[in-house]
């Protein structure tokens, strides 16, 4: 099983979209500064994930969100609304 995930640093209003097979380990790698693109933006929190049966479908969804600003913004706005209503 593959995961598409979104991690975020709310203070810096920054998010990262990626895929992995081990979501807990991957988020830990980001927070340990082992991922160059997120190293300067720690601490990061997992805010969203989707599951996929294979890498091809997970990668397809990742590229769609990265290349389609409107789809990404709709999803991030939905996440923001959910997080503000929870607390």
C-alpha positions as CSV (number, residue, x, y, z in Angstrom):
1,X,0.0,0.0,0.0
2,X,1.2,3.5,-0.8
3,X,0.3,6.8,0.8
4,X,0.0,10.2,-0.6
5,X,0.6,12.6,2.3
6,X,0.6,16.3,3.1
7,X,2.7,17.7,5.9
8,X,2.6,21.3,7.0
9,X,4.3,23.9,9.0
10,X,1.4,26.2,10.0
11,X,3.6,29.0,11.4
12,X,5.3,29.4,8.0
13,X,2.2,28.7,6.0
14,X,4.0,26.0,4.1
15,X,3.0,22.5,3.0
16,X,4.7,19.5,1.3
17,X,3.0,16.8,-0.8
18,X,4.7,13.4,-1.2
19,X,4.2,9.6,-1.5
20,X,5.6,6.8,0.6
21,X,5.0,3.2,1.8
22,X,5.8,4.0,5.4
23,X,4.1,7.2,6.4
24,X,5.3,7.4,10.1
25,X,8.9,6.9,9.1
26,X,8.7,9.4,6.3
27,X,7.2,12.1,8.5
28,X,10.0,11.4,11.1
29,X,12.6,11.8,8.3
30,X,11.1,15.2,7.4
31,X,11.2,16.3,11.0
32,X,14.7,15.0,11.6
33,X,15.9,17.3,8.8
34,X,16.8,14.4,6.5
35,X,14.7,15.7,3.5
36,X,16.4,18.7,1.8
37,X,13.2,20.4,0.7
38,X,11.6,20.5,4.1
39,X,14.7,20.7,6.3
40,X,14.4,24.5,7.1
41,X,10.7,24.3,7.7
42,X,10.5,22.0,10.8
43,X,8.5,21.2,12.8
44,X,6.1,19.6,10.4
45,X,2.7,17.9,11.1
46,X,0.9,15.3,9.1
47,X,-2.4,17.0,8.1
48,X,-3.7,14.6,5.4
49,X,-3.2,11.3,3.7
50,X,-4.8,9.1,1.1
51,X,-4.1,5.4,0.4
52,X,-3.5,3.7,-2.9
53,X,-3.0,0.0,-3.8
54,X,0.1,0.8,-6.0
55,X,2.8,3.3,-6.6
56,X,1.5,4.3,-10.1
57,X,-1.8,5.6,-8.7
58,X,-0.2,7.3,-5.8
59,X,2.3,9.1,-8.1
60,X,-0.5,10.0,-10.5
61,X,-2.4,11.7,-7.6
62,X,0.7,13.4,-6.3
63,X,1.6,14.9,-9.7
64,X,-2.0,16.0,-10.2
65,X,-2.0,17.9,-6.9
66,X,1.4,19.4,-7.6
67,X,0.6,20.5,-11.1
68,X,-3.0,21.6,-10.7
69,X,-3.1,24.7,-8.5
70,X,-6.9,24.8,-8.3
71,X,-7.2,21.1,-7.1
72,X,-4.4,21.7,-4.5
73,X,-6.0,24.9,-3.2
74,X,-9.4,23.3,-2.9
75,X,-7.9,20.4,-0.9
76,X,-5.8,22.7,1.3
77,X,-8.8,25.0,1.9
78,X,-10.9,22.0,2.9
79,X,-8.2,20.9,5.3
80,X,-8.0,24.4,6.8
81,X,-11.8,24.5,7.3
82,X,-11.7,21.0,9.0
83,X,-8.9,22.0,11.3
84,X,-10.4,25.2,12.4
85,X,-13.8,23.6,13.1
86,X,-12.1,20.9,15.2
87,X,-10.4,23.2,17.4
